[in-house]
């Protein structure tokens, strides 16, 4: 009796390669090096990924656990009320790097001064700057939040503990990225050789390559801004908003979580705006922890990042928690906003 053999399952080799490309492997491949520095950066990215996994797990169970949601009753260095998830996420980043030997100090918007790990400093000459939970007001209502990070090389001995070498422009960033906690957990990073995205595969516990060399469209229909601040902006930004209100094809999208809004624009095109206001002329966003890392990503993807007058990556902060207005996104859309400011 003749038997019919089942058809062979043919899996394209390219799919297997991508499915097997973890974050740490991708970093080494991108750097095209197996030097000690390359291995250090790969290890740092793996630690950042671990922090993302821990935070993602906590967020997925937040509604089922006690003492996770809500405020701590404290305020941070910015004078903002601190959410319990802010504190947890900040402690996660510290914990995963404490005995790593990789990072000498960590600087976060939740801490007044950088956190030093003396036992790491003789070996680890890197600084991790991060916003542990961006958009934490969304946590209690189960909307998207994210983490933002940047890696810089430590310069000098830093004997005063003030980290003054961090007061340099964004070109000093070795790497930058963000983790978006949503229906899936996504990590996006750049090391100056393109922008790449990874999805957390829960079955493997690994961030797996999803897309390499992401390019932001030159034009996009989305403008993302908190229009509730309309009357606190100067005329330039108000005139821009009036303009897009009168044009067909523009759509307003604003989630209240910077990482979520930037991710949409990175993938689909458009512009994100956070202007200064009458109360806060420099805006709300921190340069070292938010706008500079995101500007690095946006520009590596072919977009543009500006404070309205200067490229964000050219701005030199005068203090660790320096703030700046931000216009980030598709090149044509950012230039359109700038044209109103020039007028």
C-alpha positions, 0 to 999 in steps of 0.5 A: 500500500502506498503511503503519502508522505506529509509535506515538508515544513520549509522555514525560510532561513532568513526567518530563522535568523531573525527569530534567533537574533537576541538583543545581545547578539544584535549589539555585537553584530551591529558593532562588528566587533568582539572587543572588550568594549563591545562585550561591555555594551552588549552586557549593558544592553542585556541588563537594561533588557532585564530591567524591562522584563522585570518592570513589564512583569510588575505592570502586567500584575499591577491590578492584582497586587497590593501597594503597586498603584497610586502615589507614594506621598513623596515628590521628586527633584522636579517637584512632581508627585511620585508614583509607586511604580516610579520608585519600583522601576527606579530601584529595578535599574539600580538593582540590575546594575549594582553588581554588574561591574559595568556601570559606575553611576546611574542618573535618573530623573527620580534622583537628585544626584547620580547614584554611584556604585563604587565597586564598579567604578574601577572597571565600569566607565559608563553612565546610564541615564534613564527615565524609569517610568515615563507617563506614570500617570497612565499606570493606574488606568492601564494605558501605555507607559515606557522607560527611556535610557541613554549610555555615556562614557564617563570622562575624568575622575569625577572626584566631586561626585557632581557628574559635570562631564555629563553636561555635554551635548547629545553627540556624547551618547554612545547608545539610546533607546526606550522600552514601551510597555503595551500589548507587547513589550517593545525595546527600540535602540540605536548605537549610531548605526540605525534604529532597531526594534525588538519584541519580548517573547514571553515563551523565551524570556528574550527580546527578539529582533523585529525590525532593523534600520527603521526609517521614519517617513518624511511626512506623516499625518499625526501631530501629537501635543497636549492641546490643553496647554494651548493658551499657555504657548506663545503665538508661534505654536498656537498658529501652527495648531490653527494651521493643521486644524484647517488642513485636510489629512492631519490627525491629533493623537496624544496619549500622555505617555511620551514613549508611546507617542514617539513610537507611533511617530517613529513607525508611521510618521508625524510630529511630537511637540512639547513646547514651553509654556508661560509657567515653564518656558523651558518646557517639561521634558528633561534633556539628558533623560528624555529629549536627547535619547529620543532625538538620537533615535529619531535622527538615526531613523532619518527624522529631525529633532529640534527645540524650535531653534536649535537641534536638540543634540547640539544643546549643552545642559547647564545642570543634570535636570535641564529641561528643553522644549521638544519638536520630534518626528518626520523631517518635513513636519518638524520643519513645518513647525519651525517655519511658524517659529521663524515667522 
